Amino acid sequence: MQGEIERLKLERTERDKDRQTEIRELRKFDTELAVARQELKDATKRISSLQEQLTVSESLKAKLENQIDSQHYKCEKLENTVHSVSQEVVKGNEIIQKMQSEMKEMKMRLKNRGMQLEKQKKTIKDNEEKAAAHSKQISDLEGKLGDKKEILEKSEACRVEMEQQIEEYQKTLKSNENVIAWLNKQINDRITPRSLPSLLPGRENMRPELSRPVGNPYRTTSATNVRKDYHHMLPTQS
């Protein structure tokens, strides 16, 4: 009896396990069923959308077929037109070939003209550089010329001033020469052999003060020469 109870408990445990497994599978199936229903719903929506697109596509297809028929008619008409103007096209081709030849010749002329233009540009650039260099030289020369003019003006001012000084020195020299002539005359008139002993002690007092300009470096020997002449006129003391 106890063994039977144990067996029943074991069976009940196995059945519980099987029941739990079935519950899990049932839940999994429910989840898959919900997913499948959602996918079916989405697929239904996509089918409806595709049906609408198909309807639109069929309408567009019909419209395009009509347009194709119309274009086909136009193409046939254009073919007839092309056939009718084929001779004009041939003439046009001949004209185009002639124009292409002329264009080629014009391109060659243009190329040569471009080369000449480049040479002219280079020449102009060289001339501009030379002109710029000449302008710089002229500017430098003008600056130097200005300096030279300033120096020349200063030299001219110095020359005028020196001429004025020379004129003053000449006037002073003339005055001194007059004084020297007067002194020579006085000495020649007053000095005799009898008056020499009385004049010797005070001969220094007879030296006249000659007027001359202050700072004159050119005339310093006139009075000295007079005194030398005066001493030569005196007798030698033994």
Residue pairs with C-beta under 8 A, 6 or more apart in sequence:
82 89
168 213
169 213
169 216
169 218
169 219
172 211
172 212
172 213
172 216
172 219
173 219
173 222
175 211
176 210
176 211
176 212
176 219
176 222
176 223
177 222
179 208
179 210
179 211
180 210
180 222
180 223
180 226
183 208
183 226
184 226
184 229
187 206
187 230
187 233
190 199
191 199
191 233
193 235
196 234
196 235
199 206
200 234
203 230
203 234
206 230
207 223
207 227
208 223
210 222
210 223
212 219
212 220
